[in-house]
Every structure is written in C-alpha cells, then in structure tokens.
C-alpha cells in the first residue's frame, strides 16, 4: 500500500461499502468472542447501511462519511462517519446533544489494521467538525479492542457502564470539546 486517499462516498460505492461493513463487523465480533451473535451483527450491519443511505440521500446533512481507499487497488479500506448521537448515548448522557454529534463507523479492513488508517480518518473527521463549527463530539464503544484504542487517543471515558455486556465487558462513552488534539 503506497498511498491512502480519503474521500467522500458516492452512490456507486454502496455495494462495496455494504460488503465492507459486513466483513469488518463479522471480523470484530469474532475477535471479541461474539461470533455466535448473528442477530446483533445483522442489526449492526443494517444500521451502518442506513447511515450510508442517510449520507447519500441528504448529501452529508444527516450523516457524513469519509472513506479511506488504497490508491493502488482502489479498495475501500476504512470508514468513519458522524451524525446525531445514538439513543443509547443520549439516554446515558441525559443532556442536550443537538450540537454534539456522535463519531462512529470507524472501521478499518482487518488486513489494513494497525497501520494508522483509523488515526488518519479520525484526524480528517475532527478537522471536518472544526471547519463546520461543531463545538463538541461524542463516541461510544462496547468492543474491548476499540476501547483500548479510544482510551489511548481520547483518554479515559466520561462514562463507563460496568459489566453492561457481561462480566468484565463494559460500555464506554467519551465526550470531547473541539478543537481536540488526538493523542498519538
């Protein structure tokens, strides 16, 4: 991989993105020891497909994606999006989040993980939010591997719902003001 291009999605990307989402979701669930949770994977997949449709239909007003593409192969290797904070975050934070979008769908293809692609996508998204005069953002995760990354990048979470997913499986939520300096 020589160069990564960050770009907005186009409607022609939809089939490839649907497969990309499914592949990353299945891989993540397997790595988390949750491969048997097929209904949860399907729900996650349906949600991501809906978010993509919302972006394309609203031209980035309802949801807003960035894609990472391998310049050489033209393969989509990463995604990130923002939009209205999910119901779970809103219910947990119990505050007005109308000016505090959720960053989500931070997916990197398993063959490209640990190469800084997620960090590049996150930096691009934080810059995008600052340019749009967004004052703050939030994100959440129930995946242990993602939680380790987010704690490294964003520090300790603002909310930890202990044992939410079972014994020693917590759910974490971060809320940060912009501009924010991502930790390397």
WOMO-V933204 format. One line per field, one symbol per residue. psi: psi as a letter, one per 30 degrees, with the letter a starting at -180 (. if undefined). burial: I if it has 24 or more other ideal C-beta (glycine too) atoms within 12 Angstrom, else O. Layout:
BEGIN
psi: ???
burial: ???
END
This chain:
BEGIN
psi: jekkkklllleffeeeeeeeeeeeeeeeeeffggffieeeeeeeeeeeeeeeeeeeeghgeeljkkkkkjeefgkkfllkllakkleeeeeefhljgfgilkkahjkkkefglhggeeeeeeeeeeeeeefghkflllllkfkeeeeeeeeeefaklfkjjkgegakgjlkkkkkklklkjkk.
burial: OOOIIIOIIOOOIIOIIOOIIIIIIIIIIOOIOIOOOOOOIOOIIOIIIIIIIIIIOOOOOOIIIIIIIIOOOOIIIIIIIIIIIIOIIOOIIOOOIOOIIIIIIIIIIOOIOOOOIIIIIIIIIIOIIOOOOIOIIIIIIIIOIIIOIIOOIIOOIIIOOOOOOOOOOIIIIIIIOIOIOIOO
END
